[in-house]
Amino acid sequence: MSEALISIENLSKEFSLGKGLFMRNKTAVHAVNDFSICVNKGEILGLIGESGSGKTTLARLILGLTESSGGSLRVLGVDMSRAARRDIRRTRSHIAVVFQDPAANLNPRQTVFGSIMRPLIINGVSKEGARQRVREAMEMVKMDQRYLESYPHQLSGGQQQRIAIARALVLKPDIMILDEPTSALDVSVQAQILNLLLDLQQALDLTYIVVTHDINVISYVSDRTAVMYMGRLVEHGETGAVLDDPRHPYTKLLMDAVPAFDPSSRSNTATIPMEEAGVACKGCDMASRCGKVQSNCREQIPPLREITSGHFVACHYAVTD
């Protein structure tokens, strides 16, 4: 059985939003609500959902950038809500993140060499050792050493993302969180970056969490897929099972909303109506937009249950045949 590098149980993150002139009345918004999942060593977990579904907040919780409101989060065996600060800092050094827009996350006044080297110096690596690891990282992302003296504005979007990936790799992480890693890139470059990430994952035995709204990306890279809706995990399982045979009404909506390549079939493409995310609901959060809603859907939160081997769905009426 694979080792769980990340173990999440009933994790929640609640924000308070003020109302009125003096912000006296507050409404609780659940960005992450009673979320449970494990991420195993060497696997790629895809995390999908609309904007506002809680994906980024969950990633920030795993990174230790946001404190949880409840539940348990263990990363590499460390309880991130109860551990000493030094243990949390040590754990963070084993997690790297690659953001959506590399241009916005590379210092325009630093050369490529300086950008990649900085995390090493901050973590106490000697200058000579850091120089060697920078060169190794450039080789891993298939960038020529001559680009080390370049500035971000002198690079293409694909080259900038390769540098961002190299910077994430220099500390030799066990886990990488990829937050919309290709959405800011030209379509012609996206496949190159995804293939690079897959090669690195296999060569270095990395564990990935891919946060995206792009189902095509999830289909291409992920071993398992988790679907978030209004802060809750509503469906997860092997990617093929979830995307080819979605059982939750929300997952089905997401799949129907994927643009069709055949123009003749686009008239059937669904649109997903937006609503205020995270507002507490007595029953199923999907009740107001589900075509198969029943009376108990409005009164009872559906539990996450296994409907086929390894395929879990939080729906009272998930199809089981």
C-alpha positions in Angstrom: 0.0 0.0 0.0 1.3 3.5 -1.0 2.5 5.8 1.7 0.2 8.8 2.3 2.4 12.0 2.2 -0.7 14.2 2.8 -3.6 13.1 5.1 -6.6 15.4 5.4 -9.5 14.7 7.7 -12.6 16.9 8.1 -10.5 20.0 7.3 -12.3 23.3 7.3 -11.4 26.9 6.7 -14.0 29.6 7.6 -13.8 33.3 6.8 -15.9 36.0 8.4 -17.4 38.6 6.1 -18.8 41.8 7.6 -22.1 43.5 6.7 -23.4 46.9 7.3 -21.7 50.3 7.7 -19.7 49.4 10.8 -19.2 45.7 9.9 -21.1 44.6 13.1 -23.0 41.8 11.4 -20.8 39.0 10.1 -21.5 36.1 7.9 -19.4 32.9 8.0 -18.1 31.7 4.6 -16.8 28.2 4.4 -14.0 28.2 1.8 -13.1 24.6 2.8 -15.8 22.6 4.5 -15.3 19.1 6.1 -12.8 18.1 3.5 -11.1 14.6 3.7 -8.6 13.0 1.4 -5.2 11.3 1.3 -2.5 12.0 -1.3 -0.1 9.1 -1.8 3.6 9.1 -2.5 4.4 9.4 -6.2 0.9 10.1 -7.4 -0.7 13.0 -9.3 -3.9 14.3 -7.8 -6.0 16.6 -9.9 -8.1 19.1 -8.0 -10.9 20.7 -10.1 -13.8 23.0 -9.6 -15.1 26.5 -10.5 -13.5 29.7 -9.3 -14.5 30.1 -5.7 -14.9 26.3 -5.1 -12.0 26.3 -2.5 -9.2 24.8 -4.5 -6.7 27.6 -3.8 -7.6 27.9 -0.2 -7.0 24.2 0.2 -3.6 24.6 -1.5 -2.7 27.4 0.9 -3.7 25.2 3.9 -1.4 22.5 2.7 1.4 25.0 2.2 0.9 26.3 5.7 0.1 29.8 4.4 -3.3 29.8 6.0 -4.4 28.4 9.3 -7.3 26.0 9.4 -10.5 26.5 11.4 -10.9 22.8 12.2 -10.0 19.3 11.3 -6.7 17.6 10.8 -3.9 18.1 8.2 -0.8 16.0 8.3 2.0 16.6 5.7 4.9 14.1 5.7 3.7 12.9 9.1 3.7 16.4 10.7 0.4 17.8 12.1 0.4 21.3 10.5 -2.1 22.6 13.0 -0.3 21.6 16.2 3.4 21.2 15.4 6.1 23.6 16.6 7.0 26.4 14.2 10.4 24.9 13.4 8.8 21.6 12.4 6.3 23.4 10.2 9.1 25.4 8.5 11.1 22.2 8.0 8.0 20.5 6.4 7.4 23.5 4.2 10.9 23.1 2.7 9.7 19.7 1.3 6.8 21.4 -0.5 7.2 23.5 -3.7 4.7 25.5 -5.6 4.5 26.5 -9.3 2.1 29.4 -9.9 -0.2 30.3 -12.8 1.7 33.4 -14.0 5.5 33.0 -13.9 6.1 36.6 -15.0 4.3 37.9 -11.9 6.3 35.5 -9.6 9.8 36.2 -10.9 11.6 39.3 -9.7 12.0 41.5 -12.8 15.2 43.0 -11.3 16.9 39.6 -10.7 18.6 37.4 -13.3 17.4 33.9 -13.8 20.5 32.8 -11.7 19.5 35.0 -8.8 15.8 33.9 -8.9 16.7 30.2 -8.7 19.5 30.6 -6.2 17.6 32.7 -3.7 15.6 29.8 -2.0 18.9 28.0 -1.5 20.6 30.9 0.2 17.6 31.5 2.4 17.8 27.8 3.5 21.4 28.0 4.3 23.0 26.3 1.3 26.6 27.4 0.7 27.1 29.7 -2.4 29.2 27.1 -4.2 26.7 24.3 -3.4 23.9 26.6 -4.5 25.6 27.4 -7.8 25.9 23.7 -8.6 22.3 23.0 -7.8 21.1 25.9 -10.0 23.0 24.4 -12.9 21.5 21.0 -12.2 18.0 22.5 -12.1 18.5 24.3 -15.4 19.5 20.9 -17.0 16.4 19.2 -15.5 14.1 21.8 -17.1 16.0 21.6 -20.4 17.2 25.2 -20.4 20.6 26.2 -21.7 23.0 27.6 -19.1 23.4 30.9 -21.1 19.9 31.9 -19.9 21.2 32.2 -16.3 22.2 35.8 -17.0 18.9 36.7 -18.6 16.1 38.7 -17.0 12.5 37.5 -17.0 11.3 40.1 -19.6 13.9 38.6 -22.0 12.2 35.2 -21.9 9.1 33.7 -23.5 6.2 32.6 -21.4 7.2 28.9 -21.7 10.8 29.8 -20.7 9.6 31.7 -17.7 7.5 28.8 -16.6 10.5 26.5 -17.0 12.5 28.8 -14.7 9.7 28.8 -12.2 9.8 25.0 -12.2 13.6 25.0 -11.8 13.3 27.3 -8.8 10.7 24.9 -7.3 13.1 22.0 -7.8 16.3 23.3 -6.3 15.3 22.5 -2.7 14.6 18.9 -3.8 10.9 18.8 -2.6 8.9 15.7 -2.1 5.6 17.4 -3.0 4.8 20.0 -5.7 1.6 22.0 -5.9 0.9 23.2 -9.4 -1.6 26.1 -9.4 -3.0 26.4 -13.0 0.5 25.7 -14.3 -0.3 26.2 -18.0 -3.3 28.6 -18.1 -1.1 31.6 -18.8 0.7 29.9 -21.7 0.0 29.6 -25.4 -1.7 26.4 -26.4 1.4 25.4 -28.4 3.5 25.6 -25.3 1.1 24.0 -22.8 1.8 20.4 -23.9 5.5 21.0 -23.7 5.3 22.1 -20.1 2.9 19.3 -19.1 5.2 16.7 -20.7 8.2 18.3 -18.8 6.3 18.1 -15.5 5.4 14.4 -16.2 9.0 13.6 -17.0 10.2 15.3 -13.8 7.6 13.5 -11.7 8.7 10.1 -12.9 12.4 10.8 -12.7 12.3 12.4 -9.2 9.4 10.3 -7.8 7.6 13.5 -7.0 4.0 13.8 -5.7 1.9 16.4 -7.5 -1.3 18.3 -6.6 -2.6 19.9 -9.8 -5.0 22.7 -9.1 -7.0 23.8 -12.2 -10.3 24.4 -13.8 -9.1 22.8 -17.0 -10.5 19.3 -17.3 -8.2 18.6 -20.3 -5.1 19.2 -18.1 -6.5 16.9 -15.5 -7.3 14.2 -18.0 -3.7 14.4 -19.4 -1.7 14.3 -16.2 -3.7 13.1 -13.2 -3.8 9.6 -11.7 -6.8 10.6 -9.4 -9.2 13.4 -9.6 -11.0 15.3 -6.8 -13.9 17.6 -7.5 -14.6 20.5 -5.2 -17.9 22.4 -4.9 -18.5 25.2 -2.5 -15.6 24.0 -0.3 -16.7 20.4 -0.2 -15.3 17.3 -1.8 -18.2 16.0 -3.9 -16.5 13.3 -6.0 -13.1 11.6 -6.3 -11.5 8.5 -7.7 -9.3 7.4 -10.6 -9.3 10.0 -13.3 -10.7 7.8 -15.9 -13.6 6.7 -13.7 -14.5 10.3 -12.6 -14.2 11.9 -16.1 -15.6 9.1 -18.2 -18.4 8.2 -15.8 -19.2 11.2 -13.5 -21.8 10.3 -10.9 -22.2 13.7 -9.1 -24.5 16.2 -10.8 -21.9 18.9 -10.4 -19.2 16.8 -12.0 -21.6 16.1 -14.9 -22.2 19.9 -15.3 -18.4 20.5 -15.4 -18.0 17.8 -18.1 -20.9 19.2 -20.1 -19.3 22.6 -20.0 -16.1 21.5 -21.6 -15.9 23.2 -25.0 -16.5 20.8 -27.9 -14.0 20.7 -30.7 -16.7 19.7 -33.2 -18.7 22.9 -34.0 -21.8 20.8 -34.8 -22.0 19.6 -31.2 -21.5 22.9 -29.4 -25.2 23.7 -29.2 -25.5 21.0 -26.5 -22.7 22.5 -24.3 -24.0 23.4 -20.9 -23.2 26.6 -19.0 -22.8 26.5 -15.2 -24.8 29.2 -13.4 -22.8 31.0 -10.8 -23.9 31.5 -7.2 -22.5 32.8 -4.0 -19.8 30.4 -2.9 -19.3 29.1 0.6 -22.6 30.2 2.2 -23.8 27.5 4.7 -26.7 25.3 3.5 -28.7 23.0 5.7 -28.7 20.2 3.1 -26.8 19.6 -0.1 -25.2 22.8 -1.5 -26.1 21.6 -5.0 -29.9 21.4 -4.3 -30.7 24.8 -5.8 -29.2 23.9 -9.2 -29.8 20.2 -9.5 -32.4 18.8 -11.8 -32.9 15.7 -9.7 -33.4 17.3 -6.3 -35.6 15.6 -3.8 -36.9 16.8 -0.4 -34.2 15.2 1.6 -31.5 16.9 -0.5 -32.6 20.2 1.1 -32.5 18.8 4.6 -29.5 16.4 4.7 -25.9 16.8 3.7 -25.1 13.8 1.6 -22.1 11.7 2.9 -19.2 10.8 0.7 -19.7 7.1 -0.1 -18.0 4.6 -2.2 -20.2 3.6 -5.1 -17.7 1.5 -7.0 -14.2 0.4 -6.1 -12.2 3.6 -5.3 -14.9 5.9 -6.7 -16.5 8.1 -4.0 -19.5 10.5 -4.5 -21.3 12.8 -2.1 -24.9 12.5 -3.5 -28.0 11.0 -2.1 -29.0 9.7 -5.6 -25.7 8.9 -7.3 -26.2 6.2 -9.9 -24.8 2.9 -8.7 -25.5 0.6 -11.5 
